Amino acid sequence: MNIQSISANDCCSPKPAFKASYVTLSQKNLGEKISRNVVDSFNGKILPELKTTMAKEAQGVIDAAGAGRVIGKPADFQNNINFFALAAGSGSRFRELAQTVGDYNKISLPFKIDDKLNLHMLDFAMAMGKYFIGEEGVNTIVASQPSGSFGDIVAHYQAGNPIKDTVVCCGDNVFGDKAADMMKFFTKVINNQDKHVALVGVARTPEEVARRFGVLQVEGSLNDEALKLTGFSEKPPLEEAQSMAVDGMNIANTGMFYISKEAMEKLMEEINSGVNNIKKNDTEPYDFANAVKYVHKMLPEWFGIESSEGADVKVVDKWEDVGEPKALYQFAEDVKGGLYLGNFTKNLADKIQGAFAERIHVNDAKPYIAFTDSAKVSDEQIANSKNVDGVNIVV
């Protein structure tokens, strides 16, 4: 795997150490463009406003979760933990929509908020990791060769960067729960020396998950603050999904997870010795789903604890994988209703909600999304625009 660049502002600057927040990108999939147009825009236009409340919010997370061995003050989120937003995928299911709008992929579609600000799907993932962002802003890792969803994280640690407690979020996932609530959960886990894995799940019916979602096998109740993870089932048939139900619901895996520093060190020791137990296939030798499953399996051998005792699951109220156009349309409708905006300041959230309300008309008689400068589009423009998944795209 070849990491072309890791930087906050300059694609060719030296690899930094002791940073905390990263976006993984691919040179093949517009990585350099996304670094400039999305990440740099976030650092320059969104992050300064987030910083007005970040320190106070982070302290509130610690007060609620309880200070401990790793996180005792807000700066510890930045100093002791790495947050990675994974955004290197090609977005093949999204290609028709992205190319209709321009030279974009799903995480970089520019949705105009005002004359100075475009919003992108990736901004939601970066805002989820806001407590980990230092003064230098979010850093980018642009890989010149694909190596799997966990490959850039492996390469980051192989490059000599200190191994830390590691939190990972998919760049096209959005959560209804605020970062403060999510990080309260992760803070409790990180500060517990006997916890080495944590995942975020969402309750879905067996009919919804069957043959569609990875399901987390858990012990506990949906009313519990955290459930114990006992295993995984990848897109199970309906009968199997029903047998794993908790309070009548399955826990679908969202793809947001944590691996402890100690477990990452064990995993990297194996990989560096030439043993790779997280391979998906020849083109994806390092896969994040396989990494989590393998670490969970190895907890008894590595740390002398039962796998279920060392791994917790948080169930969120609202989550969406915006990996295809029809999911974007539902997400846009939800944002119009005020969902998914809890990680932005009220000023930004109000502007985003207002812009979505003006430019997105999905459930109307003439459904359309306007990516133009003006929210006022004519019937002729709608009629002549490209239709993707039943929604017209006005550009």
C-alpha positions in Angstrom: 0.0 0.0 0.0 1.4 3.4 -0.9 0.3 6.5 1.0 0.8 9.4 -1.3 0.1 12.1 1.2 -0.9 12.8 4.8 -1.5 16.5 5.6 -3.9 19.1 6.9 -3.5 21.6 4.2 -0.9 20.6 1.6 -1.1 17.3 -0.2 2.7 17.1 -0.5 3.8 18.2 3.0 5.7 15.7 5.3 3.8 13.1 7.2 2.8 14.5 10.5 2.9 12.7 13.8 0.7 13.1 16.9 -2.3 14.2 14.9 -5.8 12.9 15.9 -8.4 13.2 13.1 -8.0 11.8 9.6 -9.9 11.2 6.4 -8.8 8.3 4.3 -9.0 9.0 0.5 -8.0 7.4 -2.7 -6.1 9.0 -5.5 -8.1 6.9 -7.9 -11.4 8.1 -6.5 -10.8 11.9 -6.6 -8.8 11.9 -3.4 -6.7 15.0 -4.1 -9.8 16.9 -5.3 -11.8 15.9 -2.2 -8.9 16.9 0.1 -8.8 20.4 -1.4 -12.5 21.0 -2.0 -14.1 19.2 0.9 -11.6 18.7 3.7 -9.9 22.1 3.3 -13.3 23.7 3.1 -14.4 22.0 6.3 -11.3 23.1 8.1 -11.6 26.7 6.9 -15.4 27.3 7.0 -17.1 24.8 9.3 -14.5 23.9 11.9 -14.0 27.5 13.2 -17.7 27.7 14.1 -17.6 24.2 15.7 -14.7 25.2 17.8 -16.9 27.8 19.6 -18.6 25.0 21.5 -16.2 22.0 21.2 -14.2 22.4 24.4 -17.3 22.9 26.5 -19.1 20.0 24.9 -16.1 17.7 25.3 -15.8 18.5 29.0 -19.5 17.7 29.2 -18.9 14.3 27.6 -16.2 13.5 30.2 -18.3 14.7 33.1 -21.1 12.4 32.0 -18.9 9.4 31.2 -16.4 9.8 34.0 -12.7 10.7 33.6 -10.4 7.7 33.5 -7.0 6.3 32.4 -7.0 7.6 28.8 -9.5 10.4 28.7 -9.5 12.8 31.7 -9.7 16.2 30.0 -10.8 17.5 26.5 -7.3 17.6 25.1 -7.0 13.8 25.7 -9.4 13.2 22.8 -6.8 14.7 20.5 -3.7 13.5 22.2 -4.6 9.9 23.0 -7.0 8.7 20.3 -7.0 8.6 16.5 -10.3 9.2 14.7 -10.5 8.0 11.1 -13.3 8.8 8.6 -13.1 6.2 5.8 -13.8 7.9 2.5 -11.7 6.2 -0.1 -14.4 4.1 -1.8 -15.5 4.5 -5.4 -19.2 4.8 -4.6 -20.2 2.7 -7.6 -23.9 2.6 -6.6 -23.8 6.4 -6.6 -21.9 7.0 -9.8 -24.9 7.9 -12.0 -26.0 10.7 -9.7 -22.6 12.0 -8.9 -21.6 12.2 -12.6 -24.9 13.9 -13.4 -24.0 16.7 -11.1 -20.3 16.8 -12.1 -17.0 15.3 -11.4 -17.9 14.1 -7.9 -18.5 11.0 -5.9 -21.1 10.4 -3.1 -19.1 12.0 -0.3 -18.2 15.1 -2.2 -21.5 16.2 -3.9 -21.5 20.0 -3.3 -24.8 21.0 -1.9 -25.0 24.8 -1.8 -25.8 26.4 1.6 -24.9 30.0 0.8 -22.6 32.0 -1.4 -19.6 31.0 0.8 -20.4 27.4 1.8 -21.1 24.1 0.2 -22.0 21.1 2.3 -20.9 17.6 1.5 -21.8 14.1 2.8 -18.2 13.8 4.2 -18.8 16.9 6.4 -21.3 14.9 8.6 -18.6 12.2 9.3 -16.0 14.8 10.0 -18.3 16.7 12.4 -19.0 13.4 14.2 -15.3 13.3 15.1 -15.1 17.0 16.1 -13.7 16.4 19.6 -10.6 14.8 18.0 -9.8 17.7 15.7 -6.7 19.7 16.7 -5.7 23.2 15.7 -4.3 21.9 12.4 -7.7 20.6 11.4 -8.6 17.3 9.8 -5.7 15.6 8.1 -6.0 13.7 4.8 -4.5 10.4 3.9 -4.5 10.0 0.1 -3.5 6.5 -1.0 -2.2 5.9 -4.5 -3.1 2.2 -4.4 -6.2 0.5 -2.8 -5.6 -1.9 0.0 -9.0 -2.4 1.6 -11.1 -0.4 4.0 -8.6 -0.9 6.9 -5.5 -0.5 4.7 -4.8 3.2 5.2 -5.0 2.7 9.0 -2.6 -0.2 8.8 -0.2 1.9 6.6 -0.5 4.9 9.0 0.8 2.8 11.9 3.4 1.0 9.8 4.7 4.4 8.8 5.8 4.9 12.4 3.0 7.0 13.8 2.2 6.1 17.4 -0.4 3.4 17.8 -3.4 4.8 19.7 -6.9 3.9 20.7 -8.6 4.0 17.4 -12.2 5.1 16.5 -13.5 4.6 12.9 -16.5 6.0 11.1 -17.6 5.4 7.5 -17.6 8.6 5.5 -21.1 8.1 4.0 -22.8 7.1 7.3 -25.0 9.6 9.2 -26.2 9.3 12.8 -29.2 10.8 14.5 -27.4 10.6 17.8 -25.1 13.6 18.6 -21.3 13.2 18.8 -21.6 14.0 22.5 -23.8 10.9 23.1 -21.6 8.7 20.9 -18.4 9.8 22.6 -19.9 9.4 26.0 -20.2 5.7 25.1 -16.8 5.5 23.6 -15.2 7.4 26.5 -16.5 4.9 29.0 -15.2 2.0 26.9 -11.8 3.6 26.3 -11.3 4.3 30.0 -12.1 0.7 30.9 -8.9 -1.4 30.7 -10.9 -4.6 30.1 -12.7 -3.2 27.0 -11.0 -3.6 23.7 -13.8 -3.4 21.1 -16.9 -1.3 20.8 -19.4 -1.0 17.9 -22.4 1.1 17.1 -25.5 -0.7 15.9 -29.1 0.3 15.0 -32.3 -1.7 15.7 -33.9 -3.1 12.6 -36.6 -5.8 12.1 -35.4 -9.2 11.0 -37.2 -8.6 7.7 -35.2 -5.5 7.1 -31.8 -7.0 7.9 -32.2 -10.4 6.3 -29.7 -10.9 3.5 -29.0 -7.1 3.5 -27.1 -6.1 6.7 -24.4 -7.5 8.9 -26.0 -8.4 12.3 -24.4 -8.1 15.7 -25.1 -11.0 18.0 -25.6 -9.4 21.5 -26.6 -10.1 25.0 -28.8 -7.7 26.9 -31.8 -5.5 26.2 -32.5 -2.6 23.9 -33.0 -0.5 27.0 -29.5 -1.1 28.2 -26.9 1.6 27.9 -24.5 -1.0 26.3 -25.0 -4.5 25.2 -22.3 -7.3 25.2 -21.1 -8.4 21.8 -21.0 -12.2 21.4 -20.6 -12.6 17.6 -21.3 -11.5 14.0 -23.5 -12.8 11.2 -23.1 -11.4 7.7 -26.4 -10.8 6.0 -28.2 -13.8 7.6 -31.3 -15.4 6.1 -34.6 -14.4 7.7 -34.9 -17.5 10.0 -31.4 -16.9 11.4 -32.0 -13.2 11.8 -35.2 -14.0 13.8 -33.3 -16.3 16.1 -30.8 -13.5 16.9 -33.5 -10.9 17.7 -33.3 -8.9 20.9 -36.7 -7.6 22.1 -38.0 -8.5 18.7 -35.3 -6.5 16.8 -31.9 -7.3 15.2 -28.9 -5.0 15.8 -27.6 -4.1 12.4 -23.9 -3.1 12.2 -23.4 0.5 11.2 -19.7 0.4 10.6 -18.6 2.8 13.4 -16.3 1.1 15.8 -13.4 1.3 18.3 -10.3 -0.9 18.8 -8.1 -0.3 21.8 -4.5 0.7 21.6 -3.5 -2.6 23.2 -5.5 -4.6 20.7 -4.2 -2.5 17.8 -0.6 -3.2 19.0 -1.3 -6.9 19.0 -2.9 -6.8 15.5 0.0 -4.7 14.1 2.6 -7.1 15.6 1.0 -9.9 13.6 0.7 -7.9 10.4 4.3 -6.6 10.7 5.5 -10.2 11.2 3.9 -11.2 7.9 0.7 -12.7 9.3 -2.5 -11.2 7.9 -5.8 -12.5 9.4 -8.0 -9.6 8.2 -7.7 -10.2 4.5 -10.9 -9.9 2.4 -9.4 -10.8 -1.0 -6.3 -10.1 -3.1 -7.3 -6.6 -3.9 -8.5 -5.8 -0.3 -5.9 -7.4 2.0 -7.0 -5.2 5.0 -10.7 -5.1 5.7 -12.2 -3.3 8.7 -15.0 -5.7 9.2 -12.6 -8.6 9.3 -10.3 -6.6 11.6 -13.1 -6.1 14.2 -14.2 -9.7 14.0 -10.6 -11.0 14.4 -9.8 -8.7 17.4 -13.0 -9.8 19.0 -12.2 -13.4 18.5 -8.6 -13.0 19.9 -9.5 -11.3 23.2 -9.3 -14.5 25.2 -5.9 -15.3 23.8 -4.5 -11.8 23.9 -5.9 -10.5 27.2 -7.4 -13.5 29.0 -11.0 -12.2 28.9 -14.1 -13.6 27.3 -14.9 -11.9 24.0 -18.3 -10.8 25.2 -16.8 -9.2 28.3 -14.3 -7.2 26.2 -16.7 -5.8 23.6 -19.7 -3.5 24.0 -22.4 -2.3 21.5 -24.3 1.0 21.6 -27.7 1.0 19.8 -28.5 4.4 18.2 -31.9 5.7 17.4 -31.3 6.8 13.8 -28.7 5.9 11.2 -28.5 5.8 7.5 -25.9 4.5 5.0 -26.1 7.1 2.3 -24.5 4.8 -0.3 -27.0 5.1 -3.1 -29.3 7.8 -4.5 -32.5 6.6 -2.9 -30.8 6.7 0.5 -29.7 10.3 -0.3 -33.2 11.3 -1.0 -34.5 9.9 2.3 -31.6 11.5 4.1 -32.4 14.9 2.4 -36.0 14.6 3.5 -34.8 13.9 7.1 -32.5 16.9 7.1 -35.4 19.1 6.0 -37.2 17.8 9.1 -34.2 18.7 11.3 -32.5 15.3 11.7 -28.8 14.6 11.5 -27.8 18.2 12.3 -27.0 17.9 16.0 -23.2 18.0 15.5 -23.3 21.5 14.0 -23.8 24.8 15.9 -27.4 26.1 15.8 -26.4 28.8 13.4 -25.0 26.2 10.9 -27.8 23.7 11.5 -30.5 26.3 10.8 -28.7 27.4 7.5 -28.3 23.8 6.4 -31.9 22.9 7.2 -33.2 26.0 5.4 -31.1 25.3 2.3 -32.3 21.7 2.1 -35.9 22.7 2.5 -35.6 25.2 -0.4 -33.7 23.0 -2.8 -35.0 19.5 -2.2 -38.5 18.5 -3.2 -38.6 14.7 -3.2 -42.1 13.8 -2.2 -43.8 16.4 -4.3 -45.7 15.7 -7.6 -42.5 16.8 -9.4 -39.7 15.5 -7.2 -36.3 17.1 -7.8 -33.1 18.1 -6.1 -31.6 21.5 -7.3 -27.8 21.6 -7.3 -28.0 25.1 -9.0 -27.2 28.4 -7.5 -30.9 29.3 -7.5 -33.5 27.4 -5.6 -36.1 28.6 -8.0 -36.3 26.2 -10.9 -38.8 26.1 -13.7 -41.1 23.3 -14.7 -39.1 23.2 -18.0 -35.8 22.7 -16.1 -37.3 19.9 -14.1 -38.7 18.2 -17.2 -35.4 18.4 -19.1 -33.2 17.3 -16.2 -31.9 13.8 -15.7 -34.0 11.4 -13.6 -32.2 9.2 -11.1 -34.2 6.7 -8.9 -37.4 8.7 -9.7 -36.0 12.1 -8.7 -34.9 14.8 -11.2 -31.5 16.3 -10.8 -31.4 20.0 -11.7 -27.9 21.3 -12.2 
